[in-house]
């Protein structure tokens, strides 16, 4: 293997920037995934408050995660009030764990 051009090391171990999931890597999307990884599900307003996001910004990022299959979004009415619930899917949980593993390898490539 040729030396790493940035460090001069001949072995980069587990360092592979390509393993970082771009869908999760954005600050707000990462926050959504981290919150849901422990909560499992949350309503839109709870996420918005917890992440200090605007309605529009949160909606855009949730849509991107939903398109990737990482979250499921359920929109319904409770009485006359709309309620949007976001749930982390199993593929989303798997992707989040893989993301965390890839980040750990970036900061400690020998592990």
Secondary structure, DSSP 4 states (H G I P E B T S, - for coil): -PPPTTT--S--TT--GGGS-HHHHSHHHHHHHHHHHHHSEEEHHHHHHHHT--HHHHHHHHHHHHHTTSEEEEEEEETTEEEEEEEE-HHHHHHHHHHHHHHHHHH-TT-
